[in-house]
Each structure stands twice: as C-alpha cells, then as structure tokens.
Amino acid sequence: MTLTLPSPASPLKIGTRGSPLALAQAYETRRRLGAAFDLPEAAFEIVIIKTTGDNQALIAADKPLKELGGKGLFTKEIEEDLLSGAIDIAVHSMKDMPVAQPEGLLLDTYLPREDVRDAFVSPGNSSLAKLAAGAVVGTSSLRRRAQLLNRRPDLKVVEFRGNVQTRLKKLGDGVADCTFLAMAGLNRLGMKDVPATAVSVEDMLPAVAQGAIGIERRGDDSATAELLAALHHAETGQRLAAERAFLAALDGSCETPIAALAELDGSTLRLRGEVLRPDGSESIAADETCAVEDGAALGREMAANLLKRAGEGFFDWR
Ligand SMILES: NCc1[nH]cc(CCC(=O)O)c1CC(=O)O
C-alpha cells in the first residue's frame, strides 16, 4: 500500500480545543508529522473545536463537573467531528481521556511523554514543606486535594477551576497561597517565569497518563493510521497501558481520587498506584513490578487488590 501524504491542496485536519495548552499540543503534533514526512506547515490545518467544557458560563456556575456532562465534557464535540470526517485526527491530553473511546474511534498513538510530575506553584513559598500551617491551596483536582489533605490535614483547600492562565491569575490575586499544575503543561507552554517547583512522585503520585499526548483517529482510516505509526512512542504506550488498565478496573470517574505511575527499567515495568478517600483521611497504595508486556494485567490486578483493601463506601464523599 502506498502512503498517501497530506498536502497544501489536501491538508490533514487536526482537531483540538482552543486553550493555549491544547493548541501547543496540536502544534507539537503538526511539527512531528511535518518532520517525519518532510511536509510544509500548509499540509496541515488546525481546526479549533469548542467543547461543552469550554463554555465559560457553564463552568463558572461552579456546578460539579459531573453534572455538566461528566467524562465527555472536553471531548464529545471533538469526537463527533472526527466521526463525521470534519477532522482527520484529534490531539488530546491523555490525562483527560476516558479509558474507552466511542465505537469507530481509536486512541493508540502517543507522543513521547513529558515530565510526569506535579508542580508546586507559589509566589511566596519555595516548597510544599515550607508552607505555613493552615495555608490555602487552590485546586480543582480531587486527586491533588485528597493527597494534600492526607499528608497535610492542616491545609485549607479551595476550588480553583479554569485553564493554566486563569489559575495563575487567581494566584496572583491572592485567592490562595499556592496551587498545583502539571510540569508537562508548564513545559509545553514554555512558562519558565512561573514560580514552580517539581514535586517528587514519592510525595505526590501523578494522575494516570499525566504528561502524555494521545492522537485519536477513525478506526477505518488506514491512510491516517500509517501516518501516525511514524509518531507512536512505544515506551509511552506500554506505560499508559498499565496505568489506564488500573484506572479502568477502578471504574475511575472524575469523582474518584486515583493516582498511578508506570515506569520502565529495561524489560521490567514498575507500577505504583494509589486510591484515596476524597477527604484525604485514608490512602491505600501499592508498588509492584512485572514484565513490560504484562503491564495491563498488573494494572487490573493492582486495582482489584486496592479495591479489596479499601472496602465498601471508601470513595463516598465524607
Ligand atoms: N486537567 C487539565 C489538564 N490536562 C492536562 C494537563 C497538563 C498536561 C498533562 O498532564 O499532559 C492539565 C493541566 C494541569 O493539570 O495542570
């Protein structure tokens, strides 16, 4: 089969949300595809798609995200455009992606993973350990909230929603003493002047798939599949297979504090997983190794063990 390359006359349509981070990820995808096949920028068209999650009025209403459309909040419209053929590929932060995709779509191409760690961001404090008793933390992440309260029950957590820029603005306005962001987002946005310090994964285990970009396509689009095969980073795929199997087996909704990180050392995969009570009062963690190809099985097994240890009602709110 001969490879059909996109061209300025027939560009590959790259669908993305319009936030600065989403755009940076779409540009990185365009750059990597261009480099792999020696194509000009005009061989690609970036198509910005507004999702329910981008509707400021809805988001500002401060309703739980679950009530606003749950898992598909930032992806539904993009996946509809992919299925209809309005776009050819969609670029996503894998951290935000449900474990299963709609019928007809495949999400199995991953770019090399960025820094997986969370960043502690505070204009007045150099590290989490130096944060005064009772300090105010702004975050909308259930995982970060539960992990923080687990280690520092003295801290006060306030809701902090919006994109990276919005949250930094709130911090500047003094709404909170510090916040947490993904290092990957800061790096991709080139935000070097932000007062950020990376938090070790021992102190704060990251979200499943944090730092990874995934590219989605139609299952029957073999021309696009061939293009994407040149971009796929196998190691990132193996790591995400373990982490996403763990998440899937926990039935992780956006309402459950879950963390996981898979790392490779030669042909060995190490998977760390953690589930927490939403109020941080209890954390259950595991740390296991297996052969790289058994990562997904280990993820499922670890999830089953943690659920058993957690028992009934563990994830109930307070
Ligand atoms: N939920 C929003 C989101 N989705 C992906 C990233 C960062 C980039 C990444 O983890 O790949 C962020 C922002 C953040 O957590 O600071």
The ligand as a Gaussian input file, in Angstrom:
#p B3LYP/6-31G(d) Opt

LIG

0 1
 N       -6.998000      18.663000      33.650000
 C       -6.355000      19.685000      32.882000
 C       -5.044000      19.246000      32.347000
 N       -4.966000      18.226000      31.474000
 C       -3.635000      18.031000      31.180000
 C       -2.909000      18.970000      31.870000
 C       -1.450000      19.130000      31.871000
 C       -0.674000      18.393000      30.831000
 C       -0.580000      16.922000      31.024000
 O       -0.716000      16.384000      32.134000
 O       -0.347000      16.244000      29.998000
 C       -3.792000      19.767000      32.595000
 C       -3.481000      20.921000      33.455000
 C       -2.815000      20.593000      34.754000
 O       -3.075000      19.549000      35.370000
 O       -2.026000      21.425000      35.222000

